Amino acid sequence: MPRKLIIRSVMAILAIFAIMLFSANAWLARYLDAPMPLAQPTVIEVRPGSSLRQVASLLEAQVGLNHPAIFSYWAQREGFDRSIRTGEFAISPGMSPRAALEHLVSGQAVQYPITFIEGTRVQDALSALWNSPKLNITLQGLSDAEILAAIGTPFEHLEGSLYPDTYFYTAGTSDRDLLRRASARLQQVLSQEWETRAVGLPLQTPYEALTLASIIEKESGIFSEHGEIAGVFIRRLHAGMRLQSDPTVIYGMGESYEGNIRRVDLETTTAYNTYRINGLPPTPIAMAGRNAIHASLNPSDGETLYFVATGDGGHHFSATLSEHNAAVRRYQLRQTQ
């Protein structure tokens, strides 16, 4: 075969190969960037130790990925086999194979929320915790002392030792890790608020402030009232008056509380009945948020020493006992009519 013919043949073959390579790369680009046939968001779970082939099969089965073998070959060629993380990831409609893989490499894993509510007890928080989906439960059934030891809080009592907030976690997070976050957050907030406290308070430690804040939290769900309620309690402590807070009576009654406080309950001495004990109870009675903690350390000025619920969620504040008794008659009569 003449030399020129050989050269022409080789050039033709190379041209065909180049065209094929270009076409293959163009097809691969279209394939990688075309939306997958997914109608609604779908959560997939990549388990520890999953290979690219297993991930491709998962995407094929759950989100309609075409050509999983080509996908896994391309992903391995690009070095993604060492970058895919484990966990749950949400694949959205319109995502391409390339975008889905990038999401598995650098996107945020599915987050689940859990909320601890201001003014509720720690047992309410634990109940919500242990009924949360995808959480790894390790502490259920342990005593309060054992839970305290597990989460590393400096407090001696579990009540009030968690900060009320919404926390987000990924599947497989342990309840211990989440409680440690809630405990550490409380320590942070309490420390910050203690540093900006008013002078001359009858509170010796941040824990006493937390205890008072928990009572404030239980007395009113209206944040704007917290400072004034704190002012009443601080003035009472200064004057050597008992706090006489109904929520402390209820807390001290424990399981015997059935929705009403009777006179005998007010007259029964417990460690928490502030009608019968001087000063603060030994522990918080609920979880306190920043607003209540701030109020306990920065109470409103004034002369009020009493308050009574008005029946609409708020309170009437009085400086004298006679004014308070009149307010009690007024609002309690209105509530019973």
C-alpha positions in Angstrom: 0.0 0.0 0.0 1.4 3.4 -1.0 2.7 5.5 1.9 0.3 8.4 1.2 -2.7 6.0 1.3 -1.5 4.6 4.6 -1.2 8.1 6.0 -4.7 9.0 4.7 -6.2 5.8 6.2 -4.6 6.5 9.6 -5.8 10.1 9.5 -9.3 8.9 8.7 -9.3 6.4 11.5 -8.0 9.1 14.0 -10.7 11.5 12.8 -13.4 8.9 13.3 -12.0 8.1 16.7 -11.9 11.8 17.6 -15.5 12.2 16.4 -16.5 9.2 18.5 -14.6 10.5 21.5 -16.2 14.0 21.1 -19.6 12.4 20.7 -19.1 10.2 23.7 -18.0 13.2 25.9 -20.9 15.3 24.6 -23.3 12.4 25.5 -21.7 12.0 28.9 -22.0 15.7 29.6 -25.7 15.7 28.6 -26.3 12.6 30.7 -24.6 14.0 33.8 -26.4 17.3 33.6 -29.8 16.2 32.5 -32.5 16.1 35.3 -33.2 12.7 36.7 -36.9 11.5 36.5 -37.8 12.4 40.1 -41.3 13.8 40.9 -40.8 14.6 44.6 -37.9 15.1 47.1 -36.5 11.8 48.2 -34.2 11.0 51.1 -31.5 8.4 50.4 -29.3 6.9 53.1 -25.7 6.2 52.2 -24.4 3.6 54.7 -20.9 3.4 56.0 -18.6 1.5 53.7 -20.8 1.9 50.6 -19.0 1.7 47.3 -19.7 3.9 44.3 -21.4 1.0 42.6 -23.7 0.6 45.6 -24.4 4.3 45.7 -25.2 4.2 41.9 -27.6 1.3 42.5 -29.2 3.2 45.4 -29.8 6.3 43.1 -31.1 4.0 40.4 -33.6 2.4 42.7 -34.8 5.4 44.6 -34.5 8.4 42.2 -34.4 6.9 38.8 -30.8 7.2 37.8 -30.1 5.8 34.3 -27.0 3.9 33.4 -25.7 3.4 37.0 -22.6 1.5 35.7 -21.5 4.5 33.6 -22.3 6.8 36.5 -20.1 4.8 38.9 -17.3 4.5 36.4 -17.3 8.3 35.8 -17.5 9.1 39.5 -14.5 6.8 40.2 -12.5 8.2 37.4 -13.1 11.7 38.8 -11.9 10.5 42.3 -15.3 10.8 44.0 -14.9 7.3 45.5 -12.9 8.8 48.4 -15.2 11.8 49.0 -18.7 10.5 49.4 -20.0 10.9 52.9 -22.4 8.7 54.8 -25.7 9.7 56.1 -29.1 10.8 54.8 -29.3 13.2 51.9 -32.3 14.8 50.2 -32.4 14.5 46.4 -34.6 17.1 44.9 -36.6 17.0 41.6 -34.6 18.5 38.8 -31.3 17.3 40.2 -28.9 15.9 37.6 -26.6 12.9 38.3 -23.6 15.3 38.6 -25.5 17.6 41.0 -26.7 14.6 43.1 -23.1 13.3 43.4 -21.8 16.8 44.4 -24.6 16.9 47.0 -23.4 13.5 48.4 -19.9 14.9 48.6 -20.4 18.4 50.0 -24.1 19.0 50.6 -25.7 19.1 54.0 -27.2 15.9 55.4 -30.8 15.8 56.3 -31.4 17.6 59.6 -34.1 16.7 62.1 -35.4 19.3 64.6 -36.3 18.8 68.2 -37.6 21.6 70.4 -37.2 22.0 74.2 -39.8 24.5 75.3 -39.3 27.2 77.9 -41.2 26.6 81.1 -41.5 22.8 80.7 -39.8 20.3 82.9 -36.8 18.2 81.9 -38.9 15.1 81.8 -40.9 16.7 79.0 -37.7 17.4 77.1 -36.5 13.8 77.6 -39.8 12.5 76.4 -39.6 14.5 73.3 -36.0 13.4 72.8 -36.7 9.7 73.1 -39.7 9.9 70.7 -37.6 11.7 68.0 -37.0 9.9 64.7 -33.6 8.8 63.7 -32.0 9.5 67.1 -29.7 6.9 68.6 -31.1 6.3 72.1 -28.5 5.4 74.7 -29.7 7.1 77.9 -33.3 6.1 78.2 -34.0 4.3 81.5 -31.0 5.7 83.3 -31.4 7.7 86.5 -31.1 11.5 86.6 -27.7 11.1 88.3 -26.5 8.8 85.5 -27.7 11.1 82.8 -26.0 14.1 84.5 -22.7 12.1 84.5 -23.2 11.1 80.9 -23.7 14.7 79.6 -21.0 16.3 81.8 -23.1 19.1 83.3 -21.6 20.7 86.5 -25.1 20.8 88.1 -26.1 18.3 90.7 -29.8 18.2 89.5 -31.1 17.4 86.1 -34.1 19.7 86.3 -33.4 23.0 84.6 -29.9 21.9 83.4 -30.9 22.1 79.7 -31.4 25.2 77.5 -34.8 25.4 75.8 -34.3 25.8 72.1 -34.7 24.1 68.8 -31.8 21.7 68.0 -31.1 20.0 64.7 -29.4 16.7 64.3 -28.6 14.1 61.7 -29.7 10.5 61.6 -27.7 8.4 64.0 -26.9 11.2 66.5 -27.0 10.0 70.0 -29.3 11.4 72.7 -26.2 12.0 74.8 -24.6 14.2 72.2 -27.8 16.3 71.8 -28.2 16.7 75.6 -24.6 17.7 75.9 -25.3 20.5 73.4 -28.3 21.7 75.3 -26.3 21.6 78.6 -23.4 23.5 77.1 -25.7 26.0 75.6 -27.2 26.7 79.0 -23.8 27.1 80.5 -22.9 29.6 77.8 -26.1 31.7 78.2 -26.0 31.6 82.0 -22.4 32.7 82.0 -23.0 35.6 79.6 -26.0 36.9 81.5 -24.2 36.6 84.9 -21.5 38.8 83.6 -24.0 41.6 82.8 -26.0 41.3 86.0 -27.3 44.3 88.0 -25.5 45.2 91.2 -26.8 44.5 94.6 -28.8 41.4 93.8 -29.7 38.9 96.6 -28.4 36.1 94.3 -25.0 34.6 95.2 -24.5 32.2 92.3 -25.5 31.7 88.6 -27.4 28.6 89.8 -29.6 30.8 92.1 -30.3 33.1 89.1 -31.3 30.0 87.0 -33.6 28.8 89.8 -35.3 32.2 90.0 -35.5 32.4 86.2 -37.3 29.0 86.1 -40.0 30.4 88.5 -40.3 33.5 86.4 -40.7 31.3 83.3 -43.5 29.3 85.0 -45.3 32.5 86.3 -45.8 34.1 82.8 -45.4 33.1 79.2 -45.4 36.8 78.3 -41.8 37.9 77.8 -42.5 41.5 78.4 -43.7 40.7 82.0 -40.5 38.8 83.0 -38.6 41.9 84.2 -41.5 43.1 86.3 -42.1 39.6 87.9 -38.3 39.4 88.6 -38.6 42.8 90.3 -41.3 41.6 92.6 -39.3 38.5 93.6 -36.0 40.3 94.0 -37.7 42.9 96.2 -39.3 40.1 98.3 -35.9 38.4 98.7 -34.4 41.7 99.8 -37.2 42.3 102.3 -37.0 38.8 103.7 -40.5 38.0 102.4 -41.4 34.6 101.0 -41.8 34.3 97.3 -45.3 32.7 97.6 -45.1 31.3 94.0 -47.8 28.8 93.0 -45.7 27.1 90.4 -43.2 26.1 93.2 -46.0 24.6 95.2 -47.1 22.6 92.1 -43.6 21.4 91.5 -43.3 20.3 95.1 -46.5 18.3 94.9 -45.1 16.1 92.2 -47.5 13.5 90.9 -50.2 14.4 93.5 -51.0 17.6 91.7 -54.3 17.2 89.8 -54.9 20.6 88.4 -55.8 22.7 91.4 -54.0 24.0 94.5 -55.9 23.6 97.7 -55.3 25.5 101.0 -53.9 22.3 102.4 -51.4 22.3 99.6 -50.3 25.8 100.4 -49.9 24.8 104.0 -48.0 21.6 103.4 -44.2 22.1 103.7 -42.1 20.7 100.9 -38.6 21.8 99.8 -40.2 23.7 97.0 -43.3 25.3 98.6 -42.3 29.0 98.8 -45.3 29.7 100.9 -43.6 27.7 103.6 -39.9 28.1 103.0 -37.7 31.2 103.0 -35.8 32.2 99.9 -35.4 30.1 96.7 -36.2 26.4 96.3 -33.2 24.1 96.1 -33.3 23.6 92.3 -35.0 25.1 89.2 -38.5 23.9 88.6 -38.4 24.1 84.8 -36.2 25.0 81.8 -35.5 28.7 81.6 -34.8 30.7 78.4 -32.5 33.6 78.0 -35.3 36.2 78.5 -36.2 34.8 81.9 -32.5 34.4 82.9 -31.8 38.0 81.9 -34.8 39.2 83.8 -33.7 37.4 87.0 -30.4 39.2 86.8 -31.7 42.6 85.6 -35.1 43.0 87.3 -37.3 46.0 86.5 -37.2 48.8 89.0 -40.3 49.7 91.0 -42.2 49.1 94.3 -44.5 46.3 93.5 -44.5 43.2 95.8 -47.5 41.3 94.5 -49.1 40.2 91.3 -52.2 38.2 90.3 -53.3 36.7 87.0 -55.8 38.7 85.1 -57.3 35.8 83.2 -56.0 36.9 79.8 -52.5 35.6 80.1 -51.2 38.8 81.9 -50.9 39.9 85.5 -51.9 42.9 87.6 -49.0 44.2 89.8 -49.5 45.8 93.2 -47.3 47.6 95.6 -49.5 47.1 98.7 -51.3 44.1 100.2 -54.6 46.0 100.2 -54.3 46.8 96.5 -53.3 43.2 95.8 -56.3 41.8 97.7 -58.6 44.1 95.8 -57.1 42.9 92.5 -57.5 39.3 93.6 -61.2 39.9 94.4 -61.6 41.7 91.1 -60.0 39.2 88.8 -60.8 36.0 90.6 -64.5 37.0 90.8 -64.5 37.8 87.1 -62.9 34.4 86.3 -65.5 32.5 88.3 -68.5 34.3 86.8 
